[in-house]
């Protein structure tokens, strides 16, 4: 087994270089039949969020049709399908999960919390990616995952690392909860003030805005990002539920049909036109500044108010729950992809109160958005700290000093052995 000099120094200081299978095992076979067994919380890959310890939502086994895998509190749930998605969680309840999830249990060498830390490290994720089989749907097998090499510190240092990551994750959970609450409050507010049913004045969206879908192109048309002869194309992946961005845009020649005629302007509103999930259709955001001058793919729709000053209110009207529900309900398609017709959007009636009322709605919505942006910045900073802890402290690149243990003992529970000597 090849290790570098830094790892060798760690091994001389009580660290061990082992296989994951030496400190963890796959949970004993205990399949669950939803047709005959009592209902339990169900965890699918869709319930595990990337780089997040806690499963924040679950389904019910009663709503599933095939056999599932049982798991218990303290088990590590490792998403084996597309491991680059970094879906690893620590179970906080009993339940059943998709067979696309490997259920791991800690041995006597490590705690469940430290096993979770090991499984969430960039090193183990990279191993899973590099040892996956399959091109379109790569998977890591349980037996292959257990072959991964891991560095195991003494038990007191395991506890320090696990406690530190748990504290960071608690901060992250609180930030995410505040983001959810702020988004919910904005939704409640818009639901109250933008109601096309209450007899208020309305206009057709097409009367206030130019509305068109985007362009299509052949794979052979694609250029290198930033090519001077090309133009960036905003796609579905650029329009998320909570924000829009211009990262990773495809580039195509400027001469591609309609590309120049369908440029994104500063006041263009982007919405998803075609998607497998009808709830995603209609997700709407003002185009980010870096997307101005780009074009858009045929899976998106551009809504550009004729009067740029109308864009903020049109955006809020389209974001309101009732109009979002109307858009979702108007989708069509039977091949797995749902679609919202541009002609339907042009006929969509939206409330149009007087100018002062529109301004008040926009101003209040901006307050919610500003708070959300600030919280998302806090989330990103916390995630960067989390990644640094996982990358450094579990690779042996950095060590927690002995003073860390003394500090914790003086201010809380003792996380490790008294008098442990740890290098800085």
N, C-alpha and C positions, 0 to 999 in steps of 0.2 A: 504494500500500500504506500503510495508516494505522498510524502508530506514535505513542506518547506521548513527552513530553519526556524522561522517564527513559530510554526506549529510544534516543532520538536521542543523548543523552549517551554511551550505550554505543557507538553506532555511530561516534562521533567518537573513541572510545578503542580502536578496533580490532575491535569487534564488528560482525557482519554480520547483517542481516535477510534471510533466504532462505526458499525453499520447502523442505520436506523432500525433495522430488525433486531439489534441487540437491546434496544431500549423501548421498543414498541412492537405491538402485534396487531394483526387485523382482528377485529371483533369476531367472536365465535359466530358461526353461521346460525342465524335465527331469523329466517325470512318471515315476512308478514303477508298474509293473504287478506286483502281488503274485503273480500266477499264473505269471509267467515269470522275474522277477528274483530274485536271492538275498535272503535275509531280512536286514533292517536294523532298528535300533531305530525304533520308531514313536512319534510324539508326537501325541496328540489334544488337544483343548481340555481334556479331563479330566485331562491330565497336567501342565498349566500352572497353578500356583497363583497366585491374585491377589497382586499386589505382591511377587513373588518372582523373583529373577533366574534361579535354577537350576531346571532340570527335574529334580525329585527322583525321578521314576519314569517308566518308558517301557513301551510294549507291544512287540509284534513285528509287523513287516509281514506275516509269514506268517499272522497271525490276521485280517488285513483282506481285504476282497473287492473294493474299488473302487480306482481309480488314486489315487496320492498324489503329493505334491510333495516333491522332494528338497531337503535343506538341508545346509549344511556348517558346520564349526566356526567360530564367530565371527559367524554370521548371527543377525539379530534375528527372533524369532518373535512376531508380533503377532496376537492373536486378533481376527478381524474380526467374529465373531458376538457380539452383545451386548457391545460394547466397554466398557460400564459395569462389567463384571466385572474389568477391569484385568489381563487375562492377557497379559503381555509377558515374554518370556524371552530369554536370550542362550545360543545353542547351544554346548555344550562338546564336541560330537561330531558326526560325520556321521550322517545318518539320513533318514527320510521323515516327513512330517507330513500332517495332515488338510488338505483344501482350504479349511477354515474358518480357516486360519492363513495370514497374509501373511508371506512370507519376504523380509526386507530385507537388503541388503548395503551396507556403508559405501563411500563414494567416497574419493578421496584427500584430501578436505577434513577428514575426521574419522576417528577410530579406531572400531573395532567397539564398544569399551566406551563411548565417548561417544555413539555412535548409540543404544545401548541406553538410556542416560540420557535422551536426547531423547524416545525413544518411551515412556518410563515417566513422563514429567512429567504433572502434572494438566492442563496446558494442552493437550497433544496428545491425552490421553484425552478431554477435554471436546470438542475439535474432532471426534474420531471419533464421539462420541455425537451431537453436533448435526448431523453430516453423514451419519448412517446412514439407510438406506432400509428400510422395512418396519416394521410395528407390532408384530406378535407375535414376530417373530424379526429384530430390526434388525441390519443388517450395514453395515459401511463397506467400500467398494470400494478396491482398491489405488490406482487412479488418483486417487480423491478424497483418500485419505490423503496421497498425495505432494504435494497442493496446500497442505497445512497450512504456516503461517508458523512458522519457528523462528528463534531468536536463536543465532548461532554466535560464541563468543568466540575469541580467538587460541589457537593450538594448545597453548601451555604451560598456559593456563587450562583448556582442555578436559581436559588430562591431570590437572590438580589435582582438578577436579570428579569425573572418572571414578575416580581413585584413592580419593578420599574416599568415594564411594558404594560402591565395591568393598569398602572396609574395613568400612563399616557392614553391608553384605550378608554379609560373612564372619562378623561377630558374630551376625547374625540366623540364619544357617545353623547355627551352633554351638548357639544356644539351641533352635532347632527340633529339632535332633538330640537334645539332652538331654531335651526333652519326649517325643519318640518313645521314647527309651530308658527313661524313667521309666514311661510308660504300659505299655510292653512288660513291664517287671519286675513291675508290679502285676498284669498279666494272667497272667504265669507263676505268681506267688504264688497268685492266686485259683484257678488251674487245679489247683494242688496241694492246697489246703486245702478246696476245695468240690467234692467228687466224689460224685455220687449213686450211683455204681456200686460203691463200696467197702463196701457193707453197712451204712453209717451210718444212723442214724434219719432218716427223712424225714417231711415233712408236705405236704399239698396246699396250694398257694398260696391257694386260696379259703377254706381253713379258718382261715387267719391274717389274711386281708385282705378288705376290700370291694373289688371289682373292677368297673369299669364304663367304657364308652366315653363319648364326649362328645356334644355337641349339634350339630344342623344348623340353618341359618337361610337366609333369602333375602337376596339382595344388598340389597333394599329395606329390610331390617331394620337395616342397619348404621348406627351412630351415630358422631359425632365422638369421637375418643379422649378419655377422661376425663369424658364426659357423665355428669352426676349421676344420670340416669335409666337408665344402662346398666351393663354389666358387661364386663370384659375377657375375651377368649377366647384361651387359649394354643393355638397351632397347631403344625404340623410344623416350620415354620421356627424356632420357639422351642426346639426340642429338637434340638441338634446332636450330633455324635458324641462330643464331649469335654465339653460343658457345656450347661446350659439357661439361658435368659434370658427376660425378659418384655418386651423391647423390641418396639415395633411391633405390639402385640396389636390385633386387631380388637375393636370394641365393639358389643354388641347390647343390646336392651332386657332389663331384668331379668325381665320377664314372659315372655320366650321359654320355650317348653316345656322343662322339666327343667333349665333353667339354674341355678336356685336350689338344686335338689336335688343338683347335681353340683359344688358348690364345692370348690376346692382347699384342703386344709388344710396346716398346717405340716409334717406328716409324710407328705404324699402323694407317691408316686413316680410320675413321668410316663414313659410309654413310647410309642413310635410304633406305631400299630395298622395303618395303611394307607400304602403307599408303592410307587413303581415299582421301587425297589431293595430286594429282600428282605433284604439285609444291614443296611439301615437299620431295618427292623422289629425292635422289641425294644431299640433304643437306649434306655437307661434312666438317669434322673437324678432326684435329689430335687428337688422343685419349688423354684425360687428364692424367697427371702422376699418379693420384690415381686409374686409371682404368687398369694400366699395371698389368698383371697377372690375370685379369678377363677374362671371355669369353663374347660372345654376343648372343643376341636372333636371331631367324630366321627372324625377321623383319628388321635386319640390315645386312650390308655387310662390311667385313673387307678387306681393300686393303693395303697390306704390301709390300713395295718395297723390292726387293731382295738386293739392295744396300741401306743401311739406309741413305746414304748421298743424295739419290735421293728424299727422302720423302718430303722435303720442296717444291721442284718444282712441283712434282706430285700433291701435295695439291693445289698449286696455279692454275695449269692447270685445275683441276677438279672444282675449284671455279669460273672459268671464265664464263661470261654470256652465251657465245655460247655453251660451253660444257654442262652447266647446262640446257640450252634449249634443246639440243640434248637428254639428259637423260630424261627430262620430256616428250619429244615427243615420246620416245621409250617405255614408260610404257604401260602395257597391263592389262587387267582384266575387268570384267563386273559385278562384284557382290558388287560394292561399294568400294572395295579395289583395288588399282592399284599396279603394281609390275614391277620392273626392273630386267630382267634376268641376272644372273651372267655370262652366256655365252655371252650375248650382251656386257657387260662391258669388258670382256676379249678381244673382237674384236674392242673396241673403239679406234679410232686413236686420239692421242694427239700430239700437236706440240712438237718437241724436238730440240730446238736451241743448239748452241754450249755451252760449259761450262760457259764461261764468261757471256753470255747473260742470261743463267738460273740463275746464281748467282745474277745478277743485278735485275732481276724480283723478286726474293725472297727477296732481301734486301729492295727494294722499297715497296713491299707488307707488309713487317714486320713493316715499319714505320707507314703505315696506321693502322695496327693491334695494335701496341703499343699505338697509340693515342686513338683508340677505347677502349682499355682496361682501360686507364687512365680515359676516360670519363665515362665508365661504373662504375668505382669505385666512381666517383663523383655522379653518379646517385644513387648508393646504399646508399651513405651517406645522400643524400638529402631525399631519401625515409625513412630512419631511423628517421631523424628529423621530417618528416611529421607524421609518425606513433606516435612518442612521443607526438607531439602537440595534435593530435586527442585523444590519450588515456588519457592524463593527464588533459588538459585544459577543456575538455567537460565532464569529470567525476567528476570534482571538486577536484581531487587529488592535483592539483597545481592551483595557481591563478596568473594572470598577475598583477604586482604591479602597484600602481597609477603612479609611475614614468614613466611607459611605455606610458601612455596617454600624459603626459607632454612632453616626448621626441618626440613623433610623432607630437604633436602640434607645437613644436619648429622647426621641420625639414620637415613638410609637412602639408597635410590636417588634420583637426581635426577629428579623427575617433569616438569620443564619447563625452559624456557630460562633461562640465567643472566642476572641483572640485569633480569628482566621487572618492569615497574611496574604494579601493580594497585591500584586505589583500594579503600579500606575502606568 
